[in-house]
């Protein structure tokens, strides 16, 4: 660098000297950085609070029902030091139901988030794409035409959900549909499947009609441990996939052209993400029936809490979806006592006012 020479009072410049020392690693952070770190700490604390609330509600849900179970009895059953009716109630009835509520809420919320992010449509969900209605039609067809065997009903419901997804994806690939057109195609497909289900109900006997109507209510108490394990595996894989694509989803939120400019293969990400979302929604609907609003409302609540960064939005949506469905199921069992109130009815009653509230706050 240039520095003045002090020899003989001259002001001649010479080249040399040391570069200025780098800033100290212990220098105080700027106000913006401190504020950002404070926001991150706050969101981590909020995540821990939601996880703790979910765990607390799960413990409360185990003790609620027609058969009273104390917390001490619950601990003895879980540690294997007690047996009897409570052991059967906990391991065969309540724990599968609670874990199902958590896993299904987690899966449906991630499915809704994936659809909303990939299509850039806040109304995207398994229901608006016709996935849930396709599963309902498949289950109704199995009940009316082939009887009430659990395996056949589940298989037909899954086939109906994946069939609806296949129709949407084929239309999107052949006709180059925009995200808005995909949603409209899903609405039309939902209407078609709903009409076909009503036709099957008209042709069904009284017993078959009752079974079909009850299946469409949605209930987390239907699946056993094997179904829970299968759904948990699918939800875990879908979660890992979405997390690995979180930066691609953030780029796509700024527009397809921006995402392509950043090197994102928009078509491939959209296709793989939609298939993952459809697979999770199809399994959840096939095992537990139609459960409304969870996949639609949970991502919106998460956005209100943590913003649009998918690195935080994905885990928060999963936690909120699990908490919402577990709350709805526990509330339904507390109101009835025998657990006869299907969770799909409760989520519809809770989800619609909450969605209206979010819409009003959003417009304000």
KAQUI-V502159 format. One line per field, one symbol per residue. ss: DSSP state (H for helix, E for strand, L for the rest). psi: psi as a letter, one per 40 degrees, with the letter a starting at -180 (. if undefined). A space follows every 50 residues. Layout:
ss: ???
psi: ???
//
This chain:
ss: LEEELLHHHLLLEEELLLLLLLLLLLLLLLHHHHHHHHHHHHHHHHHHHH HHHHHHHHHHHHHLLLLLLLHHHHHHHHLLLLLLHHHHHHHHHHHHHHHH HHHHHHHHHHHHHHHHHHHLLLLLLLLLLLHHHHHHHHHHHHHHHHLLLH HHHHHHHHHHHHHHHHHHHHHHHHLLLLHHHHHHHHHHHHHHHHHHHHHH HHHLLHHHHHHHHHHHHLLLLLLLHHHHHHHHHHHHHHHHHHHHLHHHHH HHHLLHHHHHHLLLLHHHHHHHHHHHHHHHHHHHHHHHLLLLLHHHHHHH HHHHHHLLLHHHHHHHHHHHHHHHHHHHHHHHHHHHLLLLLLHHHHHHHH HHHHHHHHHHHHHL
psi: ihiiheheeifiiihaiiiiiiiieeiiiidddddddddddddddddddd ddddddddddddeiadhhhiddddddddeeeiiadddddddddddddddd ddddddddddddddddddefheehiddeeedddddddddddddddeafhd ddddddddddddddddddddddddefiidddddddddddddddddddddd ddeiiddddddddddedhheediaddddddddddddddddddddeddddd dddeiddddddeehgddddddddddddddddddddddeahhiddeddddd dddddeaehedddddddddddddddddddddddddddefehidddddddd ddddddddddddd.
//
